[in-house]
């Protein structure tokens, strides 16, 4: 880009070379650092580009190599002066540079790096609430204020760097990879009850008194671990109770059944082979679409590809070019084939299994059956699973009247006296 701009400012020439020894001329130019580019051989001789300064320096080599140089075209700013009467040309050129300079004063692209916990849309919406948006002047962008506001708003972001480069606002963030705070332990007295019916397969009790053992069949709501610990005396009499937050990992073998249906007839899309192509131009919030209209009664799938224009890596412009490709299709109905029924049933099975796996349920066995029942196809499934079934249930019953140490001491004295 810089080389092209230099050639344009100082001027360059398209030269045709022929004569006795053109190779010697080219070697002399190369030895004296005279720039030549885009060299190619034509029937009339060699053609290449060289600067105006290089053309003047090469004149002595023309005589030595007995060649002739002919100027085919002239390019660059020095030759525009000869066309100074073309006022509109110069006005357009000046307007272009003025427009380019004006666009360089605004932000036309905002990018984020390092964000995984917070999405691009979330961060962009926050900036918009802070009046940081596309099309704002770069002079109004306070990078330090942006960094501080992002850190204050998002607790999991520990480091922020914001800078303006060209017409882009570049924001790099680093998110916290460890827990920002340790959750407080719940000490509310509670029991652990069964969330689902099943057969206990394994259990580890850390606090509380277990009420079931491995191999027991339990029902929903049944107490698995009690959070009430009785305190007895030497005579095995309950003198007090200690209430704890029952804590245990209890797994049971459970079962799930599901049933879904879908129509036996399905809609199929088939391409006709006809295509439509078009383009569109977007300038700021205005867009212009160029595409042939579709015939009435036809249906199309349209795919759009968009690209933002830029001059350099960080000099983005508020101009977008898009390419539109359309394919015509027709729809018709037909019955599912056996393979398609199996594929549809597999999709239903995977969807149901995915929901269970996201909840931490381990699938041991999965059986699926397909039934044809006009006008629907019915999919029934049965899953044998293993999962944690323990749920905490607060102890809400009134506490029994307990004996104090003084009462216990009086009772013991009374028995001894008798």
N, C-alpha and C positions, 0 to 999 in steps of 0.2 A: 504494500500500500504506500509506504514512504517512497520507494523507488519510482512508482507510477506518478506520484505527486511531484517529485523532483523533475521528471521528464516533462510533465505538463507545464510547470512554472518556467523552466529554462528553454523549453522547445525541443522537438525531435523531428527527424526526417525519415521518410521511407526512401531508400536509395536502391537504384539498379546498377549493378557492377558488371562490366564486360571489358574485354581487351586482351592483351598479350599474356599477362601473367596475373590473374586475379588471386591465385593462392598466395603469391608473394606479398600482394597488397594486404591480404588478411593477416598474414604472419607478422608484417611490419606493424600493423595496428595493434595486434595482440602484444607484441614486444614493448610497445610504447604506452600500454594501458589505455588505449582508446576503446571505449565501450561500444560493443556491437551485439545486438540480440535479435532473436527470431530470424536467424540466417536460413535461407532455403534456396534451392536451385530451381530456376525456371528455364524455359527454352531460350528466352532472350538473354539470360545471364543470371547471376546471383542477385537476390533481393534480401535486404536486411534493414534494420533500424539503427540509427546512430544519433547522438546528440548534435546540436548545432555547433557546440564547442569542439566536439570530436571531428566534425566535418571540416572545420577550419584547420585543425591540427593535422589532418590527413592529406592536405594538398601536396606537400613535398613527396609523399609516398606514391601519389598518382603518377608523377613523372618518372620516378624510379622504376615502377613496375609496368609502366606503359599501359595503363588502364584508363577507362573513362567512367566517371560517376555521373549519374543522372538522377535528379530529385524527382520522385514520383508524387509524393504528398508531403504536406507540412502539417505538424500538429503542435499544439501548446499555446500558452498565453502570449508569447512574443508575436505570433502571427495573427492574433485576434485584433491587434491594433489596425491592421490593414482593412479590417471589416468594421471599423468604428462607426460607419454609417448605418449599420444594422442595429438600431437602437433597441429594438425589442429583444434581440439576442443578448445584449449586454444587460438589459434590465432583468431578463430572466435569470442570467447567471448570478447577478448580484442578489436577486431575491432568493435564489437557492441557498447561498451562503448565509444570508440573514436568517432564513427559516431554520437552517441547520444549527446556527448559533442559538436561536430562540429555543429550539427543542432540547438543546443540551442543558438548559437551565432547569429542567423538570425531571421528576422521577417517573420512569416508564416501566420499571420492573422491580419487584420485591421478591427476594429469595431467602430461604431459610436452610440452614445446614445443621445437622446433629440432632434434630428433633425426631424422636420415635414415640414418646409417650403422648405428646401433643401434636395433633395433625396440622397440616399447612393451613387448612381453612380456619381452624380454631385460633391460631396465632394471627392470621391475616385479619380476622374479624375483630380481634382485640386491638390491633393497630388502627383499624378504621374507627373504633370507638375513641381512640386517642388522637383522632384527626390526622393519622398517618395513612396516606392512600396514594393510589396511582394518580399521576398528573399534578401532584403538589410541587411547589418550588423547592429546589434543593437547599436554598438559603434558610428555609423554615424547618429543616430537619435537624433536630437536636439529638445526636447519637447518644450522648450521656443520659439524657432524659428517657430515651427509648430503652436503654439497658436497665436503668433503675426500675422503670415501670414493669418491664417483663419479669424481673426478679421478684418484685413485690407481689405481682398477680399470680404467678405460677410457682408454687412452693417447691416443686420437684426440679426446677431449673436452678442450678447453682452458679452458672457462669454464662455471661452474655457479652458478645462483641458485635457492635453495629458500626458500619462505615458506608460511606457513599463512594462509589467508583463509577465514573462515567454517568450514565443515567440509571444506574441500579442502586438499590439499597440492599446491602448484603448483611444478613444477620446470622451469626453463628451462635449456637447455644450448646450447653453441656448439661445433661440431665443427671440427677442423683441416681446412682446405681444401687444404693442401699436404702433401707427404711429411714425416713427422716425422723421418726419417733417410734418408740416401743409401746405398743398398745397396753393399757392397763389390764391387769388380770382381774377377771370377774370373780368376786368372792360371794355372790348372792347364793344363799342356800337353795339347792335344787336337787331333784332326782334326774335320772336318765331313763327315758321311756322309749319304746320302740316306735319308730316312724312308719314302719311297714311290717306286715307279717313275713315270717321267714324262719329258717333254721339256723341257729347260731353255729358259725364255723370257727371263729377265733375271737378272743377277747383279752384285753389288757386293762386291768382296773388300777388306777393310780390313787383314787380317793373315793371313799364310800364303801358300802357293803353290797357285793353282788347278789342278785336274787335269782340268776339263771346260770347255767353252765353250758359248755360246748355240747351241741347235739340237741338242745332243747328247742321245741317249737314255740314261737312267741307270736302274739297278736298285736295289732296296732294299739298303742296306748299302754301296753303292759310295762310295768316298772322293771327295768333291767338292773339298775344300780340305785340303791337308796342313799339319800344324803342325810339320813338321820342315824346317828351312832349312839346307842343306849350306853349309859354309864351305870354299872352295877356295883353293889357292895360284895362283901365276902359271902353273903348268903344268896348271891345271884339275884338279888332284888334290884329292880331298876330304880335308881335314885335320881337320875338326871338324864338329859339328852343333849348331845352335841350335834349341831346342825352344820353341815359342810356343803361346799359346792362339789357335787359328784363329778368325777373326771374319769373317763374311760374311753377306750377305742373298742367298739363292738361291731363285728362284721357278721353278716348272715347271708345265707343263700336265699335269694328272692326270685320272683318271676314277674314278667310283664307280658301283657297281651295287647295287640293293637289290630285295628281293622280299618282299612281305607278302600275306597273304590274310585274308579275312573271309567269314563264312557268307553264302550267297545269300539266306537267309531272315533277316528282321530283326523285332525286337519293336517294336511301335508302341503308344504310350499315347494313349488317346482320352478326353477329358473326357465325363462323363455329364451334366453340368449341375447335379449335386447339390452342395450346399455345407454345411459345418458351421462354425459360429462359436463361439468361446469366449473366455475370458479367464483370466488367472492372476495371483495376487498373490505376490510374493516378499518375505519379511521376513528380513533377514540371510541365513542359509543354508537357510531353510525356505520352501517354496513350496506354494501351494494352487491346484489346477487346477479350472476349472469349464468343462466342455464335455460335450455330449451324447455318449453312447457310440456307437461305430460298429456297424453290423450285421455279423454274422459272415459272412466270405467276401468282404467289400468291401475295396478298397485306396484310400488317400487320400494326397494330397500336402498336407503341413502346412507353413504359413508362420507364423513367430512374429515379432512386433515387440515390443521391450522398451524401456521408458523409466524412468529413475530419477527419483523425485520430488524436488523441491526447493522451498523457500520463496522464496529469493532467488537471485541469479545464482551465489553461492558458498556457499549454505546447502543442501547436499545432505543427503538423508535416506536411511537404509538400507532404503527401501521401493521396490519396483519394480512397475510395472503392465505387463502384457503382453496383447497381443491375438493370438488364434490364428485363422487362417483355413484351412479345409481344403476341398479339391476332390476329389471322387471321380473315379477313372479306371479304365478297363479296359484290359487288354493283349491283343494278338493278334499273330499272325505273318503276314507276307506277303513276297513277293519284292521285292527292290530294283528300282526303276525305273532306266532308263538314266541319267537325270539324277542320281538318288541314288548310283548307282555312280560317276559322274564326281565328285560331291561327296566321296564317301568316298576316292576315289583322290587327290583334291586335298589332303585333310587329311593323308593319308599322305605325299604329296610335300612339303608344307609342313613337316611334322614333321621329316623327314629333312634338308631343306634348312636348317631353323633350327639343327639341331645342327651342321651344317657351318659356317654363318655365324658361330656363336658361337665357333668355333675359328679364325676368320679366313680361311676358305676362300671364294674368290670363284667364284660359279657363272656359267659362260659359256653353257652350253646344258643343257636339261633335257628329256628325252623319257620319256613314260610310256605304257605299254600295259596294257590290261585284258583278262584272259582269264576266261571262264566254264568252271569245271571242277568238276562236281558233287562234293561239295555246297558248294564254296567258290568265291569269286571271287578271282582272283589278280591282283595289281598288281605289275608289273615296271617298274623305272625305270633310266635311264642318265643320268648327269650328267657333262658335261665341265667341269672346274674348273681354277682356277689357285690355287696356294698355295705358301707357303714350305715347303720340304722339307728344309732343313738341320738336322741334329741333331748336337750335340757328342758326341764319343766320345773318352774319355781315351786317351792313348798309354800302353799298358801294356807294350810290347815292351822288352826290355833294351837299354840304350844301348850302342852299339858302342864299342870301345876307341878312344880318341882320342889323338892325339899332342900332347904338350906342346910349348911353345915351345922348350925346351932340346933335345928329341929332334929337332925339325925342324931346328934349327941344326946339330946334329951330322951329320945326313944330308946337308945342303948342303955341309959341309966335306969329307965323305968323297967326294962326287962331284967336288968341285974338285981334291982331291988326286990322284984317279985321272986 
